[in-house]
C-alpha cells in the first residue's frame, strides 16, 4: 500500500505540470503572469495545508529563514516554468525538473553531508547524465524552443534542486518545526513575495484586468495536486527509506508526465526522447538498489 501511495504521489506531481501549461495557455507566459501564478498557487496551497494541519501553525526563527530561502527558490522555479512550458515539450521539461530535484540533493549529501554512495548509485548517476545529454543533443525541441528552452530547463533543474536541498537541510535539523507548519510558512512567504513583485512589475493596472476563469481553475488545481502529493509523500517517508522513496517518485513522475503529455496535449516523443526517458527511469531504479 505504501508503494501504491508513492506511485499515486508521482502521478499527482506529473499531473500538476499539465495545469501549469494550461495556465500559460490561458493567461500568458510573461514575467507578470509568472508572478501571478506563483502568488495564486501559494495562496491556495497555504490554505489547503493550513486546513490539513488543523488550522494551526508553529513558528521558529530557524524555520522562517529556511522558508524564506525556499520561497525565493520556489518563486524562481514557478516563474521560469511558465515560460519554459510555452517553448517546448512538457515531458522534457518534467524530466529536467524532477531529475534536478533528485540530483542536486544527492550531490549535496555526498560533498556536504559526507554520505557514502554505492556502485549502483554511481551507475545511476551516469545514466541520468546520459539521458539529459541525449535529450539536449538529439531531442526534437532543438527546433521548437531552441537554446532558450534548454537554458530555461537548466534553470528549473537547479531551482527545483535547490528546493529539495533546502527542504532536506531543514528537515534534518533539530531546530525545525513540523513539516506541515513549515509548508504553511513557505507558501505564505511565497505568496507575499510574489504579490510584491507582481505589483512592482504591473502596478495597479495589473489588478484591473480580469484573470480568465480557466487560469484561476488551473492554479487552484495545481496547488491542490502539489499539496496532496507533498503531504502524501511525507507521510509515506515515515516508513520508507529516503534512498528508495525519492527515486520511485522521480522515476514515476517522469513516466507519468510522458503519458499525460501524450494524452492531454498529443505530444509525440521522438526516438531520442523515448530512449532518454527509458535511461532516466533505469537510472532512478539504480538509486534504489
N, C-alpha and C positions, 0 to 999 in steps of 0.2 A: 504493500500500500504506500510506503514511503517513496519508493521509486516511481510509482504512479503519480504521486503528488509532485515529484521533481519534473517529470515529463509534462505534467499539466502546467507547472510554473514556466517551463521553457516555451510551451505553446502560447501562454499569455504574453510573455516577453516578445515573442515573434509577432503576435497579433497587434501589439501596440504600435509597431512601426507602420502598419497599414494605415492607422489613424493619423500618424504624423504626416504621411503623404497625402491623405485626404484633406487635412488642414491646409497644407501647402497649395493644393489644387483649388480650394475654395476661398482662401484668404490671401494667398500670395507667398512669395519667398523672400521678401525684403527683410532687412535687419529689424525694422519696426514690427513686422509680423512675427518675427522670431522672438522678440522680447514679449510680445503679447501672448504668444503660445506658451512661453515659459511661465509667465505670470498666471495665466488661467489654469494650466496644468498643476502648478504648485498650490494654488488655492484649493482646487478640487481634491488634490492628494492630501493636503493638510487637514481638510475637513474629514475626509474618509478615514485617515489614520487616527485622528483625534477621537472620532466616534468609536473606532475599533478598540482604542486604548481606554475606553470607559470614561470619556470626557474629562480627562486629567492629563497633566504633563509635568515632568520633573526637569529642573534646570541645574546646570553646573557651569562654571566659567570654562572649564576644560572642554566640555562637550559643545558649548556655544562657539568657541573659537574654531574647533574642528568643523562644526556645522557651517560656519561662515565660509571656510575654505572649500568645503564640499559643495555648498550652494553656488559659489563662483564657478567651480569646475562644471557643475551641472548646467549652469546657465550657458557657458561656452558650448557645451555639448548640444543643448536644445536649439540654440540659435543657429549653430553650424548645420545641424541635422536638417532643418527646414530647407536650406539652400542645397544641401547635398542630395536629398531625395528628389529634388527637381531636376538635377543634372544627369542622373544615371540610374542604374538598376537598384531596386530595393534589396535584393538578395546580396549583392556585392557590398552595399552599404552596411547591411546587417553583419556580414562576415567581418568587416573591419571593426565594427562596433563591439561585437561580442568577443572577438579574439583580443582586442585591446583590453577589455575588462578582465580577461584571464591572464594575459601575458605580462602586463605591467606589474600586477601584484606578485606574480611568480618571480620575476627578476628582483623585485624589491625584497622578497623573502630570502632570496639567495644572498644578495650583496649587503642587505641591511640587517636582516634578522638571523643571518647565518644558518639558514635552513639547508639541509642536505637534499640532493636530488638523486634519483635512481637512473639507471641506464634507460629505462623505458620513458621516463620523463624527459631525458635529454633527447631521445629519438623523437618524441612527440613535439618537442620544441622545433627541431629541424624540419619536420613535416609541415608544421604550421607556417614557418617562414617560407617554405617552398610554395605552399598554397597561395600565400599572399603575392609572391613574385609571379606565379602563373597568372593570377587574376589581373595584375597590373600590366604584364608584358603582352599576354595573348587575349585578354578579355575584350569583348565587343564594345565595352564602354569607352575604349580609347577613341572611338568615333563619335560617341554620344556627348559625354561631358569633357573629354579630353583631359589635359593636365590639371585643370581646375577641379574636376570631380575627384581625382585621386589625391590632390592636395588637401581637399576638404575631408576626404575619407581618412587621411592621416591625422588630421586634427581631431576627428571624432574618436579615432583609435586611441590617441593619447588622453583625450578628455575623459572618455569612459574609463580608461585605465587608471587615471588619477582618482576618479570617483570610487572605484573599487579599492584602490590603495589606501586612500584616506579612511574609508569605511573600515578596512581591516585594522589599521593602526588604532583607530578609535575603539573598536570592539575588544582589543586585547589589553587595553589599559584599565587598571582598577578604578580610575577616577571617572570612568564613563558612566553616563546614565543608561537606562534601559533602551533597548533597540527602538521600540515604538516612540518613546519620548524623544529620542534623538531624531527620528524621522519627522516628527511634528516640528521640531526646531528647524531642521534643514528646509523643509517645504515652506515654512513660514518666512524664513530669511530669504529664500529664493524668490518668493512672491513679492516681497518688499523691494529687493534689489531690481527685479525685472520691471516693476512698476516705475521706479525712479528712472531707469534707463529708457523705458518706453516714453515717458513724459519728456525726457531730455531730447529724444530724437524727434518726436512728433508734436510736442506741445499740446495745447488744448484742442486743436483741430483733430488730433488723433482720436480723441474720445467722442467727437461728434459724429463720426462715420460709424454707422451700424455694422456690426460684425455679422456675416451670414450665419443663419441658424445651423448650417452644416458644419461650419468651423467651430461653433460652440459645442456642438454634439461631439465632434472629433476630439476636442481637448478633454471633455468630460470622460469619454470612453478611454482615451489614452491614460488619463490619471487613474481611473478605476482599475484598468488592467495592470498598470505598473504597480499600484499599491497592493493589489491582491497577489500578484506574482511575488513581490518582495516579501510580504508577510508570510506567504506560503513557504517560500524558500528558507526564511529564517527559522520557521517552526520545525521544518524537517532537519535543519542544520543541528538541532539538539541531539539527534540520534545518528546522523550520517557524517562520516569524516569529511572535512573540508576538501581534502585531496581528491575525493570521489564526487562530492556534491557539485562543485563548480564546473568541472569538465562535462558532467552529464547535462547540466543546464546550458552550458555554452554550445556543446555539440547539438543538443536538441533544438535550441533556438535557431542555429544556422540552418538545420534541415527544415524545420517548420517554416522559417521565413522564405525559403526557396519554394516550398509547396504553396504557401499563401500568396506569394507574389505571382506565381503561375496561375492560380485560380482566380484571384481578385483582379490583378492588373494585366493578366495574359502575357507576362514577361517570359520569353523563351530564353533559356540558358544556352550559351554556346558550349561547344565541346570542352573548351578550356575551363569554362565556368563549372561544368559538371565535375570535371577531374579535380579542380581546385577545392570544390565543396567536399568531395569524397576524401581527399587528402587531409583537409582540415578536420573532418569528422574522425578520421583514423588517428590524427594527432591528439585530439581531445580524449579518445579512448585510451591511448598510451599513458596519458596523465593519470588515469585512474588505476593503472596496474602497479 
